[in-house]
Amino acid sequence: MKDKPVILVVDDQPQNNELLEAHLAPQGYEIVKAASGEEALEKLSNNQIDLVLLDVMMPKMDGFEVLKKLRADKKTRLIPVVMLTVLNETEDRVKALEAGCDDFISKPFDRHELLVRVKSLLRIKSLHDEVDEAREYAENIINTVREPLIALDQDLRVVTASRSFYEVFKVKPEETVGQLIYDLGDKQWNIPKLRELLETILPYQTSFDNYEVEHDFATIGRRIMLLNAQQIHRVWGKKMIILLAIEDSTERKRLEDLLAESEERYRRIFETANDGIVLLEKREGNITNANPAAEKMFGYSEEECLGKNLQDIGVSLDMSDFPTIMQTLNKSGIINYDDVQVKTKSGQYIDTDIYLVDRARLAQCNIRDVTGRKKLEEQLLQAQKMEAIGLLAGGIAHDFNNILQAIVGYGYLLQEDMRSDDPLRENVDQILVSADRAAEVTHSLLAFSRKQILNPKPIDINGMMMRFEKLLSRLIGEDIVLSANLTDKDVISMADAGQIEQVLMNLATNARDAMPRGGRLTLDTQLVELDDTFIRDHGYGEPGMFAVISVSDTGSGMEKDTMAKIFEPFFTTKEVGKGTGLGLAMAYGIIKQHNGYINVYSEPEKGTTFRIYLPAIKATEEVIVATAIEPLPSQGNETILVAEDDSTVRKLFSRVLQAYGYKVILAEDGEEAIKKFMDNKDKIQLVMLDLIMPKKSGKEVCDEIKRMRPDMKTLFSSGYTADRMDKDSMLKEGFDFIMKPVSPKNLLRKIREVLDK
């Protein structure tokens, strides 16, 4: 800052400059002298001058010319200038004023007048300087504000704007200052809400904060602005200005909307999730929130859960060292706990999978009820085990049946050749009884493995149950009360009546054994529709109508572990020698082979109920009521081709048939069967084929024979139907089957039946 004001005196007469310096210097002014206009301009350029005393009449460049140049220069245009002149003509004074002169002093000048005028002009200059400094200071402040700032005068024209205003709204100062605010940017600022603020609100308020304006700008797109308006009086020479601070809240608003949307989305997920969700504070693991699924799962309301930990609501999970768990969670982001048991408010136990998720302020605990899934897994494992046992049982039965066929066949032949009083006949009878028992075992194994051949026909279930009830009354004994509750609806199923009756006989026998001191046995039938709820709850079934047969007793009942094994072959709870353990296994296989289901409900000392589900049909065909046992047929004389790979069975069939008058041609495999048929095709009336043979199967042999003789009658035999689908298709085509082991009498009956068709 300068110590004292600097005055430039300009006169071509040196004595005048000396005189001015003599008057002014003692007053504390610093004097700079120039003897010409050119020198004056040079001094102005090189020095910080506060006042100029300028002579009018000078050679080369007079005072008027110097004044014009001084006012044209941005650096010097505001310096006060006093004209020193001997001219008093009005025209000259007007000319000086037009050039920018601030005052006049006539020569010869009065010292007192000179000092007064100089002092006055320097005071005015000082005030202007202060205003300029204040303006510069204010503009510096405005330009350092991050938010755009704009100042308007009382006419709503732009006085100034901050640097950030130009940068944000992409406008130039020359297009902004002095313009009506509504006209800025080709009238982009002609915004109705802005007019409301400036013309309706502010005239009655000195300030207004957070006034929201949303508008589409051509240069920067849609923006949401918060305007803070303040009226300030007498600034920058104006009566009043309006300062508008503009906060661009577009991004903040977008983030707030996203946050609100995210919170709403999470709230919807939280409230509608199937899994239970509880939020835990991270210090001690206390519950702060619980969703409706958690309330339903645990039986506790959210209010009952608040402030408690997981153990308090029945979760068998050790979370006593919760801070350590949270440290692990912070590192991994998620922690899984599988197979966690939960005791609900009602005392019920459920199986769950639990995982913790780190959600910054709170930990999220998701709890999934997997009780149903674990039940299905157990059922799947049980089904896989039963299937594996079935494959094993079927394989054993296949080999054993061929052996039994020879024992049964030759035993019957031996019996036929013996006199009734032959002392060895009793031995043969015992052999045949044992063979029949062995055959029953293999039939049970085949039934369990679902490899036996069925003869399904439309069966009236109620009619069958009424016949079965009469039979049972003689079987179960007088100390057991038998009752039947049969539906009044038509209950028809496509089934093998003999096989279903065998299942019922086994169930009734087991029920009788479970009630040694008497009780009640109840038979019942229903027609029900299995829906998705039943299938989900039980883990099995197909949608549709089913005939349901129930067999219930009031006996000793079973433990859960026993129920899990009762359908397995050779499993029995009876004493050694009191049962083979194949009855229920056979029942399971028969019902499965009928595309049905069998289940059991039991509790110790509370009895047992077996339910059988068989697919129901409409009675579109004649319903079977009973099956009569045919007498032994008369002898035959036809020629039969027998193809059997087991030599013992082959010889047996040949002997039985020849003894009954038939002519027999034998083949030991499929290819030999075709060759012998071709050699004797005009003689043969029936082809008897083992279903499984070397080189060509019985079905392949049949197909080739049918191409040569489409009318050829065929009977298949097998101890094991390996290809169930193939067997089903052949049954639909009208082929006949006989299951090994078969007695000679039943073989002869079946041969006659096929020949007489």
C-alpha positions in Angstrom: 0.0 0.0 0.0 1.3 3.5 -0.9 2.3 5.9 1.9 0.8 9.0 0.2 -1.3 9.9 -2.9 0.6 10.4 -6.1 -0.3 13.4 -8.3 0.8 13.8 -11.9 1.2 17.5 -13.0 1.4 18.0 -16.7 2.4 21.5 -18.2 4.8 22.5 -20.9 5.9 25.4 -18.7 8.4 24.1 -16.1 7.7 27.1 -13.8 4.1 26.0 -13.6 5.0 22.5 -12.6 7.4 23.8 -10.0 4.7 26.0 -8.6 2.2 23.2 -8.3 4.8 21.0 -6.6 5.5 23.8 -4.1 1.8 24.1 -3.2 1.1 20.3 -3.0 4.2 18.6 -1.7 4.0 20.2 1.7 0.4 18.8 2.0 1.8 15.2 1.9 1.4 14.5 -1.8 4.0 12.9 -4.0 4.4 14.9 -7.2 5.3 13.4 -10.6 6.0 16.0 -13.3 5.6 15.8 -17.1 6.3 18.6 -19.7 4.3 17.1 -22.6 1.3 15.0 -23.4 3.6 12.1 -24.6 5.6 12.2 -21.4 2.4 12.3 -19.4 1.1 9.1 -21.0 4.4 7.4 -20.3 4.3 8.5 -16.6 0.8 7.2 -16.4 1.9 3.8 -17.8 4.8 3.4 -15.4 3.4 4.9 -12.2 0.4 4.3 -10.0 -1.2 7.8 -10.3 -4.1 8.9 -8.1 -4.8 12.3 -9.7 -3.8 14.2 -12.8 -3.5 18.0 -13.1 -3.5 18.5 -16.9 -2.7 21.7 -18.8 -5.0 22.2 -21.8 -2.7 24.2 -24.1 0.5 22.2 -24.9 2.4 21.7 -28.2 2.0 18.5 -30.3 -0.5 16.9 -28.0 -2.9 19.2 -26.1 -4.7 18.3 -22.9 -7.9 17.2 -24.7 -6.0 14.6 -26.7 -4.2 13.3 -23.6 -7.5 13.1 -21.7 -9.1 11.1 -24.5 -6.2 8.6 -24.5 -6.2 8.4 -20.8 -9.9 7.6 -20.7 -9.6 5.0 -23.5 -7.0 3.0 -21.5 -8.6 0.5 -19.1 -5.8 1.0 -16.6 -6.2 4.8 -16.4 -9.8 5.5 -17.3 -11.0 5.9 -13.7 -8.2 8.3 -12.6 -9.6 11.8 -11.7 -8.4 14.5 -14.0 -8.4 18.3 -13.3 -7.9 20.6 -16.4 -5.6 23.6 -15.9 -6.6 26.3 -18.3 -6.7 30.0 -19.0 -9.7 29.4 -21.2 -13.1 30.2 -19.7 -15.2 29.8 -22.8 -18.2 27.5 -22.3 -17.5 25.6 -25.5 -14.0 24.6 -24.2 -15.4 23.5 -20.9 -18.1 21.4 -22.6 -15.4 19.8 -24.8 -13.4 19.0 -21.7 -16.3 17.4 -19.9 -17.2 15.4 -23.0 -13.6 14.1 -23.1 -13.9 12.9 -19.4 -12.7 15.8 -17.3 -13.7 15.8 -13.7 -13.0 19.4 -12.7 -11.4 22.8 -13.9 -8.9 25.2 -12.3 -8.3 28.5 -14.0 -4.8 30.0 -14.3 -3.6 31.8 -12.4 -5.0 29.5 -9.7 -5.7 30.2 -6.1 -3.7 28.0 -3.8 -6.6 27.4 -1.4 -9.0 26.5 -4.2 -6.4 24.2 -5.7 -5.9 22.3 -2.4 -9.6 22.0 -1.8 -10.3 20.6 -5.2 -7.4 18.2 -5.1 -8.4 16.9 -1.7 -12.0 16.5 -2.7 -11.2 14.6 -5.9 -8.7 12.3 -4.0 -11.4 11.6 -1.4 -13.8 10.6 -4.2 -11.0 8.5 -5.8 -10.5 6.8 -2.5 -14.2 5.9 -2.2 -14.2 4.5 -5.7 -11.1 2.4 -4.9 -12.9 1.1 -1.8 -15.9 0.2 -3.9 -13.8 -1.5 -6.5 -12.0 -3.4 -3.8 -15.3 -4.5 -2.3 -16.6 -5.5 -5.7 -13.4 -7.5 -6.4 -13.6 -9.1 -3.0 -17.2 -10.0 -3.5 -16.5 -11.4 -6.9 -13.6 -13.4 -5.6 -15.9 -14.9 -2.9 -18.6 -15.6 -5.5 -16.1 -17.4 -7.8 -14.9 -19.6 -5.0 -18.4 -20.9 -4.1 -18.8 -24.4 -5.5 -22.5 -24.0 -6.3 -23.5 -21.8 -9.1 -24.4 -18.2 -7.9 -26.0 -15.4 -9.8 -26.9 -11.8 -8.8 -29.9 -10.0 -10.2 -30.8 -6.3 -9.9 -34.3 -5.0 -9.1 -35.2 -5.4 -12.7 -34.2 -9.0 -12.6 -31.2 -8.4 -14.9 -28.0 -10.2 -14.2 -25.4 -8.1 -12.4 -22.8 -10.8 -12.0 -22.5 -14.6 -11.9 -20.0 -17.0 -10.5 -17.5 -19.0 -12.5 -19.3 -22.2 -11.6 -22.6 -20.8 -13.0 -20.9 -20.4 -16.4 -19.3 -23.8 -16.2 -22.4 -25.7 -15.0 -24.9 -24.1 -17.4 -22.5 -23.8 -20.3 -23.1 -20.0 -21.0 -20.6 -17.1 -21.5 -20.3 -13.9 -19.4 -21.0 -11.7 -22.4 -24.3 -13.5 -23.0 -25.2 -13.3 -19.4 -24.3 -10.0 -17.5 -27.0 -7.3 -18.2 -29.5 -9.8 -19.5 -33.0 -10.4 -18.1 -32.8 -13.7 -16.3 -35.7 -15.2 -18.3 -33.9 -14.4 -21.6 -30.7 -16.3 -20.7 -29.8 -19.1 -23.2 -32.5 -18.3 -25.7 -35.1 -18.1 -23.0 -34.1 -21.4 -21.4 -34.5 -19.8 -18.0 -38.1 -18.7 -18.7 -39.3 -21.2 -16.0 -42.8 -20.7 -14.5 -41.6 -21.8 -11.0 -38.7 -19.4 -11.2 -41.1 -16.6 -12.0 -43.2 -17.6 -9.0 -40.2 -17.3 -6.7 -38.9 -14.0 -8.1 -42.2 -12.2 -8.7 -44.6 -13.7 -6.1 -42.6 -14.9 -3.1 -39.5 -12.7 -2.8 -41.4 -9.3 -2.9 -42.8 -10.3 0.4 -39.9 -12.2 1.9 -36.2 -11.2 2.2 -35.1 -14.8 1.7 -36.3 -18.2 0.7 -34.5 -21.5 1.1 -34.6 -24.8 -0.8 -37.1 -23.8 -3.5 -37.2 -26.8 -5.9 -37.3 -26.2 -9.6 -37.2 -29.0 -12.2 -36.6 -28.0 -15.7 -35.2 -29.3 -19.1 -32.2 -27.3 -20.3 -31.2 -27.5 -24.0 -27.5 -27.5 -23.0 -27.4 -29.8 -20.0 -30.7 -31.7 -20.1 -33.2 -32.2 -17.2 -32.0 -30.8 -13.9 -33.5 -30.6 -10.4 -32.4 -27.4 -8.7 -32.7 -26.1 -5.2 -32.7 -22.3 -5.1 -31.7 -20.3 -2.1 -32.7 -16.6 -2.6 -31.6 -13.6 -0.6 -32.4 -9.9 -1.1 -29.5 -7.5 -0.4 -29.9 -3.7 -0.4 -27.4 -1.1 -1.7 -24.7 -3.3 -3.1 -22.5 -2.4 -6.1 -24.3 0.9 -6.5 -27.7 -0.9 -6.8 -30.7 -0.2 -4.7 -31.2 -3.9 -4.3 -29.9 -7.1 -5.7 -31.2 -10.7 -5.4 -28.6 -13.4 -4.8 -29.6 -16.8 -6.2 -27.5 -19.8 -5.0 -28.3 -22.8 -7.1 -27.7 -26.4 -5.8 -28.0 -29.0 -8.5 -29.7 -31.9 -6.7 -30.4 -34.0 -9.7 -27.8 -36.7 -8.8 -28.7 -36.6 -5.1 -32.3 -36.9 -6.0 -31.6 -39.9 -8.3 -29.5 -41.5 -5.5 -32.3 -40.9 -3.0 -34.8 -42.4 -5.4 -32.5 -45.4 -6.0 -32.0 -45.8 -2.2 -35.8 -45.6 -1.6 -36.4 -48.0 -4.4 -33.7 -50.4 -3.0 -35.2 -50.1 0.5 -38.7 -50.8 -0.8 -37.4 -53.7 -2.9 -35.6 -55.2 0.1 -38.7 -54.6 2.3 -40.9 -56.5 -0.2 -38.3 -59.3 -0.4 -38.0 -59.3 3.4 -41.8 -59.4 3.9 -42.7 -61.9 1.1 -39.7 -64.3 1.3 -40.5 -68.0 1.9 -37.4 -68.3 4.0 -37.4 -66.9 7.5 -35.2 -63.8 7.8 -34.1 -62.1 11.1 -31.8 -59.2 11.4 -29.2 -59.3 14.2 -27.3 -56.4 15.8 -23.6 -57.2 15.5 -22.5 -56.7 19.1 -24.5 -59.5 20.9 -26.5 -61.0 18.1 -29.9 -59.7 19.4 -32.8 -59.7 17.0 -33.9 -56.3 15.7 -36.4 -57.5 12.9 -38.2 -60.7 11.9 -40.1 -61.2 8.7 -43.6 -62.9 8.5 -42.0 -66.2 7.3 -39.9 -66.3 10.5 -42.9 -65.6 12.6 -44.8 -68.4 11.0 -41.8 -70.8 11.2 -40.9 -70.2 14.9 -44.4 -69.5 16.1 -43.2 -66.3 17.8 -44.4 -62.8 16.7 -41.9 -60.2 15.8 -42.5 -58.4 19.0 -41.7 -61.6 21.0 -38.4 -62.0 19.0 -37.1 -58.4 19.5 -34.1 -58.2 21.8 -33.7 -62.0 22.0 -31.0 -64.1 20.5 -31.4 -67.1 18.2 -31.1 -69.6 21.0 -34.0 -67.9 22.8 -36.4 -68.7 20.0 -35.3 -72.4 19.8 -32.4 -72.4 17.3 -29.9 -75.1 18.4 -26.9 -73.2 17.3 -24.1 -72.1 19.6 -23.6 -68.4 19.0 -22.4 -67.5 22.5 -19.1 -66.1 21.1 -21.0 -63.7 18.7 -18.2 -61.2 18.2 -15.9 -63.9 16.9 -18.6 -65.1 14.6 -18.9 -61.5 13.3 -15.2 -61.3 12.7 -15.4 -64.4 10.5 -18.5 -63.0 8.8 -16.7 -59.7 8.0 -13.9 -61.6 6.3 -16.0 -64.1 4.3 -19.2 -62.2 3.8 -21.4 -65.3 4.5 -21.4 -68.2 6.9 -23.4 -71.4 6.3 -24.9 -73.7 9.0 -26.5 -76.9 7.6 -28.9 -79.3 9.3 -29.7 -77.0 12.3 -32.6 -78.2 14.4 -35.2 -75.7 15.7 -37.7 -76.1 18.4 -40.7 -74.0 17.7 -42.9 -72.2 20.2 -45.4 -75.1 20.0 -42.7 -77.6 20.8 -42.4 -79.0 17.3 -39.0 -79.7 15.9 -38.0 -78.7 12.4 -34.8 -79.1 10.4 -33.3 -75.9 8.9 -30.4 -74.6 6.9 -29.1 -71.3 8.2 -26.7 -68.7 6.6 -25.5 -65.4 7.9 -24.9 -62.5 5.6 -22.9 -59.4 6.4 -25.2 -56.3 5.7 -22.9 -53.6 7.2 -24.9 -52.3 10.2 -26.9 -55.5 10.8 -26.2 -59.1 10.1 -28.9 -60.9 8.1 -29.8 -64.4 9.2 -31.7 -66.5 6.6 -33.4 -69.6 7.9 -34.8 -72.2 5.4 -37.1 -75.0 6.6 -35.7 -78.2 5.0 -37.9 -80.6 6.9 -39.8 -81.5 3.8 -36.6 -81.8 1.7 -34.9 -84.1 4.3 -38.1 -86.2 4.3 -37.9 -86.5 0.5 -34.2 -87.3 0.6 -35.0 -90.1 3.1 -37.8 -91.4 0.8 -35.4 -91.2 -2.2 -32.7 -93.2 -0.4 -35.4 -95.7 0.7 -36.7 -96.0 -2.9 -33.1 -96.5 -4.2 -32.4 -99.1 -1.6 -35.7 -101.0 -2.4 -34.9 -100.8 -6.2 -31.4 -102.3 -5.6 -32.9 -105.0 -3.4 -35.5 -105.7 -6.1 -32.8 -106.1 -8.8 -31.0 -108.6 -6.6 -34.2 -110.4 -5.7 -35.3 -110.7 -9.4 -32.0 -112.1 -10.4 -32.1 -114.8 -7.7 -35.7 -115.7 -8.7 -34.8 -116.0 -12.3 -32.2 -118.7 -11.8 -34.1 -120.4 -9.0 -37.3 -120.7 -11.0 -35.7 -122.8 -13.7 -34.4 -125.1 -11.0 -37.8 -125.2 -9.3 -39.4 -125.9 -12.7 -37.5 -129.1 -13.0 -38.2 -130.1 -9.4 -41.9 -129.4 -9.6 -42.4 -130.9 -13.1 -40.6 -134.1 -12.5 -42.1 -134.4 -9.0 -45.6 -134.2 -10.4 -44.7 -136.8 -13.1 -43.3 -139.1 -10.5 -46.4 -138.7 -8.4 -48.6 -139.5 -11.4 -46.8 -142.7 -12.0 -47.0 -143.9 -8.4 -49.9 -146.0 -6.9 -51.9 -144.3 -4.2 -50.7 -146.9 -1.7 -47.0 -146.7 -2.7 -45.0 -146.2 0.5 -42.7 -143.7 -1.3 -45.6 -141.5 -2.4 -45.5 -139.5 0.9 -41.9 -138.6 0.2 -42.8 -137.3 -3.2 -45.7 -135.4 -1.7 -43.3 -133.7 0.7 -40.9 -132.8 -2.1 -43.8 -131.1 -4.0 -45.0 -129.3 -0.9 -41.5 -127.9 -0.3 -41.2 -127.0 -4.0 -44.5 -125.2 -3.9 -43.3 -123.2 -0.8 -40.0 -122.4 -2.7 -42.1 -121.3 -5.7 -44.1 -119.0 -3.4 -40.8 -117.5 -2.2 -39.6 -116.8 -5.7 -43.1 -115.4 -6.7 -42.8 -113.1 -3.7 -39.3 -112.0 -4.8 -40.6 -111.4 -8.3 -43.6 -109.5 -6.9 -41.3 -107.3 -4.9 -39.0 -106.6 -7.8 -42.0 -106.0 -10.0 -40.9 -108.6 -12.6 -43.9 -111.0 -12.4 -46.5 -111.0 -15.2 -49.9 -109.5 -14.3 -53.2 -110.1 -15.9 -54.9 -106.7 -15.4 -58.7 -106.3 -16.0 -61.3 -103.8 -14.8 -62.0 -104.8 -11.2 -64.9 -103.7 -9.0 -63.0 -103.0 -5.8 -66.1 -102.9 -3.6 -67.2 -106.3 -4.9 -63.8 -107.8 -4.4 -63.7 -106.4 -0.8 -67.1 -108.0 0.0 -65.9 -111.4 -1.2 -62.6 -110.9 0.7 -64.6 -110.0 3.9 -66.3 -113.4 3.9 -63.0 -115.2 3.5 -61.4 -113.2 6.3 -64.1 -114.0 8.8 -62.9 -117.6 8.8 -59.2 -116.7 8.8 -58.8 -114.2 11.7 -60.7 -116.0 14.4 -63.6 -115.2 16.7 -61.7 -112.8 19.1 -61.1 -110.2 16.3 -64.1 -108.1 15.3 -64.2 -107.5 11.5 -66.0 -104.5 10.0 -66.1 -103.0 6.5 -66.8 -99.4 5.5 -67.2 -99.4 1.8 -67.9 -96.2 -0.2 -71.2 -96.0 -2.1 -69.3 -94.7 -5.2 -68.2 -96.9 -8.1 -64.6 -97.8 -7.4 -63.1 -99.4 -10.5 -59.4 -100.1 -11.1 -57.4 -101.9 -13.8 -55.8 -104.7 -11.7 -55.0 -108.3 -11.4 -57.6 -109.4 -8.9 -55.7 -112.5 -7.7 -52.6 -110.4 -6.9 -54.5 -107.7 -5.1 -56.3 -110.4 -3.0 -52.9 -111.8 -2.2 -51.8 -108.4 -0.9 -54.9 -108.1 1.2 -54.4 -111.6 2.6 -50.9 -110.7 3.7 -52.0 -107.5 5.4 -54.9 -109.3 7.2 -52.6 -112.1 8.4 -50.1 -109.5 9.8 -53.0 -107.7 11.5 -54.2 -110.9 13.1 -50.7 -111.7 14.4 -50.5 -108.1 15.8 -53.6 -108.7 17.9 -53.0 -112.0 19.8 -55.5 -111.0 22.5 -58.1 -109.9 20.1 -59.1 -106.5 18.7 -60.7 -104.9 15.7 -59.9 -105.2 12.0 -61.4 -102.6 9.7 -61.6 -102.6 5.9 -62.5 -99.5 4.0 -62.6 -98.2 0.5 -62.6 -94.6 -0.9 -62.4 -92.8 -4.2 -60.0 -89.9 -3.8 -58.2 -87.4 -6.0 -54.5 -86.9 -5.4 -53.6 -83.2 -5.8 -50.4 -81.2 -5.6 -50.8 -80.7 -1.9 -50.9 -84.5 -1.2 -47.9 -85.1 -3.4 -45.9 -82.3 -1.7 -46.8 -83.6 1.8 -46.2 -87.3 1.1 -43.3 -87.0 -1.4 -44.9 -89.4 -3.9 -47.9 -89.7 -6.2 -49.3 -88.5 -9.6 -52.3 -86.2 -9.9 -55.5 -88.1 -10.6 -58.3 -90.3 -9.2 -57.3 -93.3 -7.1 -59.1 -96.2 -5.5 -58.0 -96.4 -1.9 -58.2 -99.6 0.2 -57.4 -99.3 3.9 -56.7 -102.1 6.3 -56.6 -101.0 9.9 -56.0 -102.9 13.1 -55.9 -102.1 16.8 -52.8 -104.2 17.5 -49.4 -103.5 18.9 -48.3 -101.0 16.3 -44.7 -100.2 15.2 -41.8 -98.0 16.0 -40.6 -95.5 13.4 -37.5 -97.5 12.6 -39.5 -100.7 12.1 -41.9 -98.9 9.6 -38.8 -97.8 7.6 -37.9 -101.4 6.9 -41.2 -103.4 6.7 -41.3 -103.5 2.9 -37.8 -104.9 2.6 -37.4 -108.6 1.7 -36.6 -111.0 4.6 -37.2 -108.3 7.2 -39.6 -109.6 9.9 -40.3 -108.9 13.6 -41.6 -112.4 14.1 -39.7 -115.2 15.8 -37.4 -117.4 13.8 -39.4 -119.9 11.8 -42.7 -117.9 12.1 -42.3 -115.9 8.9 -40.1 -115.4 5.8 -40.3 -111.6 5.8 -41.5 -111.6 2.2 -45.2 -110.9 2.7 -45.0 -107.1 2.8 -42.2 -107.0 0.3 -44.4 -108.9 -2.1 -47.3 -106.5 -1.4 -45.0 -103.5 -2.1 -44.0 -105.0 -5.4 -47.5 -105.9 -6.5 -48.9 -102.5 -5.8 -45.9 -100.7 -7.4 -46.4 -102.9 -10.5 -50.0 -101.7 -10.7 -48.6 -98.1 -10.8 -50.0 -97.6 -7.3 -48.7 -96.7 -3.8 -48.8 -98.3 -0.4 -48.0 -96.6 2.8 -48.3 -97.3 6.5 -49.3 -95.3 9.6 -48.6 -96.7 13.0 -47.6 -95.9 16.6 -46.7 -98.3 19.4 -49.8 -99.7 21.1 -52.0 -97.6 18.8 -52.5 -99.9 15.9 -51.5 -99.9 12.3 -53.2 -98.7 9.1 -52.1 -99.7 5.6 -53.4 -97.7 2.7 -53.3 -98.9 -0.9 -53.7 -96.4 -3.7 -54.7 -97.9 -7.1 -55.3 -95.8 -10.2 -59.1 -95.5 -10.7 -60.8 -95.9 -14.1 -64.3 -95.5 -15.5 -66.2 -98.8 -16.0 -66.1 -98.8 -19.8 -65.6 -102.6 -20.0 -67.2 -105.5 -18.3 -66.1 -105.6 -14.7 -64.6 -108.8 -13.5 -66.4 -110.3 -10.5 -64.7 -113.7 -10.0 -62.3 -116.1 -11.6 -63.2 -119.8 -11.9 -60.6 -122.6 -11.8 -60.8 -124.6 -15.0 -60.7 -128.5 -14.8 -57.9 -130.4 -16.5 -58.4 -130.4 -20.2 -58.7 -133.4 -22.5 -55.7 -134.8 -24.3 -54.4 -133.1 -27.5 -52.8 -134.2 -30.7 -51.3 -131.0 -32.1 -47.7 -130.3 -32.8 -45.9 -127.9 -30.6 -42.4 -126.3 -31.1 -40.8 -125.8 -27.6 -37.8 -123.4 -27.5 -36.1 -123.5 -24.1 -32.4 -122.9 -23.3 -32.4 -124.9 -20.0 -32.0 -128.5 -21.0 -33.7 -129.9 -17.8 -36.8 -127.7 -18.3 -36.8 -128.4 -22.1 -36.9 -132.2 -21.5 -39.5 -131.8 -18.8 -41.9 -129.8 -21.0 -41.4 -132.4 -23.8 -42.2 -135.3 -21.5 -45.3 -133.6 -20.1 -46.7 -132.7 -23.5 -45.9 -136.0 -25.1 -47.5 -137.9 -22.3 -50.7 -135.9 -22.9 -50.8 -136.7 -26.7 -49.0 -133.7 -28.2 -46.2 -134.0 -30.8 -43.1 -132.0 -29.6 -40.3 -130.4 -31.6 -37.4 -129.1 -29.4 -35.0 -126.2 -29.8 -32.3 -125.0 -27.4 -31.9 -121.4 -28.6 -33.5 -118.7 -30.8 -31.7 -119.5 -34.0 -32.5 -123.2 -33.8 -36.1 -122.4 -33.1 -36.4 -120.4 -36.3 -34.6 -123.1 -38.3 -36.9 -125.9 -37.0 -40.0 -123.8 -37.5 -39.0 -123.3 -41.2 -38.5 -127.0 -41.6 -41.9 -127.8 -40.0 -44.0 -124.7 -40.5 -46.9 -126.6 -42.0 -47.1 -129.1 -39.2 -46.8 -126.8 -36.1 -49.9 -125.4 -34.4 -48.3 -123.7 -31.4 -44.9 -122.2 -30.6 -43.8 -122.2 -26.9 -40.9 -119.8 -26.4 -38.8 -118.9 -23.4 -38.7 -115.2 -23.3 -34.9 -114.9 -22.6 -32.7 -117.2 -24.8 -29.2 -117.1 -26.3 -28.7 -115.9 -29.9 -32.3 -114.6 -30.3 -34.8 -113.7 -27.7 -38.3 -115.2 -27.6 -39.8 -112.0 -28.9 -37.3 -111.9 -31.9 -38.1 -115.5 -32.7 -41.8 -114.7 -32.6 -41.5 -111.7 -34.9 -39.7 -113.8 -37.6 -42.2 -116.7 -37.3 -45.1 -114.2 -37.5 -43.7 -112.9 -40.8 -43.8 -116.5 -42.1 -47.1 -117.5 -40.4 -49.1 -114.5 -39.2 -51.7 -116.8 -37.7 -49.3 -118.8 -35.6 -50.3 -119.1 -32.0 -47.5 -118.3 -29.4 -47.1 -118.9 -25.7 -44.2 -117.3 -23.9 -42.7 -118.7 -20.7 -40.3 -117.1 -18.3 -39.1 -117.2 -14.7 -38.2 -113.5 -14.9 -39.4 -110.7 -17.2 -36.3 -108.7 -17.8 -37.9 -106.2 -20.2 -41.1 -105.1 -18.5 -41.9 -102.5 -21.2 -41.5 -105.2 -23.9 -43.8 -107.5 -22.0 -46.4 -104.8 -21.6 -46.4 -104.2 -25.4 -46.7 -107.9 -26.1 -49.7 -108.2 -23.7 -51.4 -105.4 -25.7 -50.8 -107.3 -28.9 -52.6 -110.4 -27.4 -49.6 -112.7 -26.6 -50.0 -115.2 -23.8 -47.6 -115.9 -20.9 -47.0 -118.6 -18.4 -44.8 -118.0 -15.4 -42.2 -120.6 -14.2 -42.3 -122.7 -12.1 -45.6 -124.1 -13.4 -47.1 -127.4 -12.5 -47.8 -129.9 -15.4 -51.6 -129.5 -14.9 -51.5 -125.7 -15.2 -49.1 -126.0 -18.2 -51.6 -128.3 -19.9 -54.5 -126.0 -19.1 -52.7 -123.0 -20.6 -51.6 -124.9 -23.7 -55.2 -126.0 -24.3 -56.5 -122.5 -23.7 -54.1 -121.0 -26.3 -54.8 -123.7 -28.9 -58.6 -123.3 -28.5 -58.6 -119.6 -29.0 
